Amino acid sequence: MHDLDELTAFDAVMQSGNLTRSATRLGLSKSTLSRRISQLEARLGYPLLRRQSNRLLPTEAGALFHGYCLRMLELAQQSQAALEALHHEISGELVIDVHAALARPWMTQVLHAFMERHRRVDVTLKTHERFHASADSSAIHVTLGAVIDETLRCEQLTLLHRGIYAHPDYLARHGRPQQPDELLDHHWIDLLGDAAGGLLLRQDNGAQFLFQPPRSRLRLDQPMLQADAIARGQGLGIMPCWLAERRERAHPGELEACLPDWQLPTLPVNLLYAHGHQAGKVSAMLTFLRRHLPPEWRANADSTFSVAS
């Protein structure tokens, strides 16, 4: 077996014809480089280089052996690349933990497309209402709302705008609020914790109103169930605008925005994953998620994308 360090040393001298320049390029001392070439010559039983003037030139044996030397070095590089490719192979188990409001239709559609492309990956999809870091270091989390967790790397994918929505029939019966304080006269469909501590509504002219939602007789922990209750005319509730718009396209006439001139605080959508080098399956999924954001998110994504290390 030939020593790769010796082969590399011989090839370097063949290219430069100079021991000093070759040693500098390889980051070695001149004596170390000379010793490696001598060891290679001793192993082969033939002198490989001869000195002519101030240059080192190949002997007949050296010129012949150099071709094989290059092939062995290339084969070594190919074998290393093959091992690295094996390490980065896109296969195995993958856990995705996503906020329930983002699971359908976006995440389920993304996972279907990803699994069609990468058929050796098995995915477990979990949903949450409140984010808790997983003990599985390879899990990918997609959260909604502010996250403070220094144990994971965090990317902000976009900011979601929200609005207050109701069924048109409900508004016809109870009246359409014209000012934020009139919201207090309406039934409230609460998504657990959605308005804890109140909501600051703003207008472009600088006007503000701190809205403290009235007591809700119906409190839900699933965004889709909340949307169903609003669409049945049971009261008003806060929804991400993109979800409300998608539902309205699918079921026209179910939702109507209230106080559209007033803006609610936006919610960040975050992508969280372990620090450091990622396995191939994780890296592939992260890239796939970034490239398959809903079209409604992209305007905000372009201006808000950030990485917290």
C-alpha positions as a printed Julia matrix, in Angstrom:
309×3 Matrix{Float64}:
   0.0    0.0     0.0
   1.26   3.44   -0.88
   1.15   6.29    1.63
  -1.08   9.13    0.38
   1.12  11.75    2.02
   4.11  10.4     0.08
   2.15  10.37   -3.17
   0.97  13.94   -2.57
   4.55  15.05   -1.89
   5.82  13.43   -5.09
   3.04  14.97   -7.2
   3.71  18.43   -5.74
   7.4   18.26   -6.7
   6.52  16.96  -10.16
   4.3   20.01  -10.68
   6.7   22.65   -9.37
  10.1   21.09   -9.98
  11.24  22.75   -6.76
  11.44  21.29   -3.27
  11.11  24.61   -1.43
   8.05  25.8    -3.38
   6.38  22.41   -2.99
   7.01  22.37    0.76
   5.52  25.86    1.09
   2.41  24.93   -0.91
   1.82  21.84    1.22
   2.56  23.63    4.49
   5.47  21.3     5.29
   9.09  21.77    6.17
  11.57  21.11    3.39
  13.1   18.24    5.35
   9.71  16.56    5.88
   8.9   16.76    2.19
  12.32  15.38    1.23
  11.92  12.51    3.7
   8.52  11.53    2.27
   9.89  11.35   -1.25
  12.87   9.3    -0.07
  10.51   6.9     1.7
   8.44   6.53   -1.47
  11.57   5.82   -3.54
  12.72   3.25   -0.99
   9.31   1.58   -1.02
   9.32   1.39   -4.84
  12.99   0.49   -5.17
  13.56   3.11   -7.89
  14.8    6.71   -7.87
  11.97   8.97   -9.03
  13.67  12.38   -9.27
  16.99  13.73  -10.43
  18.47  17.17  -10.0
  19.36  19.22  -13.06
  20.66  22.71  -12.43
  18.23  24.17   -9.85
  15.28  21.95  -10.79
  14.09  18.49   -9.87
  13.11  16.45  -12.91
  11.57  12.98  -13.11
  13.63   9.96  -13.93
  12.24   7.51  -16.46
  10.74   5.55  -13.54
   9.42   8.79  -12.03
   7.66   9.84  -15.22
   6.07   6.39  -15.52
   5.02   6.24  -11.89
   3.56   9.76  -11.86
   0.65   8.68  -14.06
  -0.24   5.93  -11.59
   0.31   8.36   -8.72
  -2.3   10.75  -10.13
  -4.79   7.92  -10.57
  -4.28   6.75   -6.98
  -4.74  10.29   -5.63
  -7.87  10.74   -7.74
  -9.25   7.41   -6.53
  -8.59   8.44   -2.93
 -10.52  11.68   -3.49
 -13.39   9.8    -5.11
 -13.58   7.33   -2.23
 -13.66  10.18    0.29
 -16.41  11.91   -1.68
 -18.38   8.66   -1.79
 -18.13   8.3     1.98
 -19.26  11.89    2.49
 -22.17  11.32    0.1
 -23.15   8.3     2.15
 -23.13  10.45    5.29
 -25.32  13.04    3.58
 -27.66  10.54    1.98
 -31.26  11.73    2.09
 -32.89   8.81    3.86
 -34.16   7.71    7.26
 -36.6    9.04    9.86
 -37.47  12.73   10.03
 -39.62  14.47   12.66
 -41.45  17.71   11.81
 -43.12  19.62   14.65
 -45.39  22.4    13.35
 -47.88  24.83   14.83
 -51.41  23.58   14.24
 -52.38  26.75   12.35
 -49.71  25.99    9.73
 -50.24  22.25    9.37
 -53.13  22.38    6.92
 -53.01  23.0     4.06
 -49.43  24.26    3.8
 -47.29  21.75    5.7
 -49.21  18.67    4.6
 -48.84  19.73    0.96
 -45.12  20.43    1.4
 -44.51  17.06    3.04
 -46.38  15.22    0.31
 -44.2   16.86   -2.36
 -41.0   16.24   -0.36
 -41.77  12.56    0.16
 -42.58  12.12   -3.52
 -39.11  13.45   -4.33
 -37.23  11.64   -1.54
 -38.77   8.19   -1.32
 -36.29   6.88    1.24
 -37.35   9.38    3.89
 -40.06   8.52    6.44
 -41.69  11.55    8.08
 -43.5   11.91   11.4
 -45.61  15.09   11.54
 -46.52  16.45   14.97
 -48.57  19.57   15.74
 -48.44  21.9    18.7
 -50.27  24.9    20.1
 -47.44  25.89   22.44
 -43.88  25.25   21.37
 -41.71  22.96   23.48
 -38.24  22.02   22.26
 -37.98  18.35   21.36
 -35.44  16.01   22.89
 -34.86  14.78   19.33
 -31.94  16.9    18.12
 -32.75  16.09   14.49
 -36.34  17.39   14.69
 -37.39  20.44   12.68
 -39.81  22.88   14.3
 -42.04  25.43   12.55
 -43.51  27.79   15.12
 -45.96  30.67   15.15
 -45.22  33.59   17.46
 -42.15  34.75   19.33
 -39.74  32.02   20.44
 -37.0   32.26   23.03
 -34.87  29.13   22.84
 -31.12  29.51   22.58
 -30.62  25.76   22.31
 -31.84  25.82   18.69
 -30.97  27.81   15.61
 -33.88  30.05   14.59
 -34.81  31.5    11.19
 -37.71  33.9    10.8
 -39.45  32.86    7.59
 -42.1   35.57    7.44
 -44.47  37.78    9.41
 -48.16  36.88    9.27
 -50.75  39.64    9.26
 -53.91  38.97   11.23
 -57.45  40.3    11.12
 -60.74  40.1    12.96
 -63.33  38.06   11.07
 -67.0   37.13   11.33
 -69.7   35.54    9.19
 -71.67  38.17    7.2
 -74.96  36.84    8.65
 -73.66  37.35   12.18
 -72.7   40.93   11.34
 -76.11  41.52    9.76
 -77.77  40.43   13.01
 -75.44  42.12   15.49
 -74.1   45.05   13.47
 -70.73  45.72   11.91
 -68.28  47.35   14.33
 -67.16  50.75   13.11
 -64.69  51.48   15.93
 -62.53  49.15   18.05
 -64.47  49.84   21.25
 -67.59  48.4    19.58
 -65.89  44.98   19.52
 -66.8   44.67   23.19
 -70.48  44.39   22.21
 -69.9   41.17   20.26
 -69.52  37.48   21.01
 -65.88  36.44   21.01
 -64.5   33.14   19.7
 -61.26  32.69   21.58
 -58.26  30.69   20.45
 -56.62  29.82   23.75
 -54.14  32.51   24.73
 -54.53  34.37   21.44
 -55.36  37.68   23.1
 -53.84  37.2    26.54
 -52.85  40.59   27.88
 -54.87  42.43   25.25
 -54.2   43.37   21.64
 -52.89  46.71   20.45
 -54.74  47.78   17.3
 -53.15  50.48   15.15
 -54.11  52.7    12.23
 -51.81  54.18    9.6
 -52.55  57.66   10.99
 -50.99  56.67   14.32
 -54.22  55.99   16.24
 -54.03  53.12   18.73
 -56.5   51.12   20.77
 -55.7   48.47   23.36
 -58.39  45.85   22.92
 -59.21  43.6    25.83
 -61.43  40.87   24.35
 -64.62  40.15   26.28
 -65.09  36.87   28.09
 -65.55  34.07   25.6
 -68.12  31.34   26.15
 -66.33  29.21   23.55
 -62.59  28.68   23.87
 -60.79  26.45   21.4
 -57.25  25.14   21.06
 -57.36  24.33   17.33
 -57.25  27.12   14.72
 -59.37  25.12   12.27
 -62.07  24.6    14.91
 -62.0   28.31   15.7
 -62.38  29.12   11.99
 -65.32  26.7    11.79
 -67.03  28.4    14.73
 -66.55  31.85   13.19
 -67.83  30.61    9.83
 -70.95  29.22   11.55
 -71.8   32.72   12.77
 -71.04  32.19   16.46
 -69.06  35.4    16.87
 -65.89  37.31   16.04
 -62.35  35.99   16.21
 -58.79  36.65   15.14
 -57.38  34.71   12.2
 -54.21  34.93   10.11
 -55.23  36.81    6.96
 -53.79  34.21    4.59
 -55.86  31.45    6.21
 -59.01  33.55    6.12
 -58.44  34.43    2.46
 -57.84  30.79    1.52
 -60.97  29.7     3.33
 -63.0   32.43    1.64
 -61.76  31.29   -1.78
 -62.78  27.72   -0.96
 -66.09  28.69    0.68
 -67.16  32.12   -0.59
 -69.36  34.18    1.7
 -68.3   32.56    4.99
 -65.96  35.24    6.32
 -65.91  39.03    6.37
 -63.12  41.19    7.75
 -64.03  43.61   10.53
 -62.3   46.98   10.98
 -59.98  46.44    7.99
 -58.39  49.88    8.57
 -57.01  48.7    11.91
 -53.95  46.44   12.05
 -53.24  43.8    14.67
 -49.72  42.81   15.74
 -48.07  40.48   13.24
 -46.91  36.99   14.16
 -43.52  35.61   13.1
 -43.28  32.17   11.52
 -40.02  30.61   12.67
 -37.98  27.64   11.52
 -35.99  26.02   14.34
 -33.4   23.26   14.15
 -30.23  22.08   15.85
 -26.99  24.05   15.62
 -24.05  22.68   13.69
 -23.74  20.28   10.78
 -27.04  18.86    9.54
 -27.73  15.34    8.32
 -28.66  15.07    4.65
 -32.36  14.49    5.34
 -32.57  17.54    7.63
 -30.65  19.81    5.25
 -32.84  18.71    2.34
 -36.05  19.37    4.28
 -34.9   22.81    5.47
 -34.11  23.83    1.9
 -37.43  22.42    0.68
 -39.41  24.34    3.31
 -37.69  27.62    2.48
 -38.45  27.17   -1.22
 -42.1   26.22   -0.74
 -43.55  29.01    1.36
 -47.16  29.9     0.54
 -47.31  32.63   -2.13
 -49.13  34.89    0.34
 -46.08  34.83    2.6
 -43.46  35.74    0.06
 -43.74  39.54    0.1
 -43.14  39.56    3.84
 -40.58  36.75    3.68
 -38.37  38.75    1.31
 -38.21  41.66    3.74
 -38.08  39.81    7.08
 -35.97  36.69    6.52
 -33.33  36.5     9.22
 -31.21  33.98   11.08
 -30.51  34.07   14.78
 -27.46  32.08   15.78
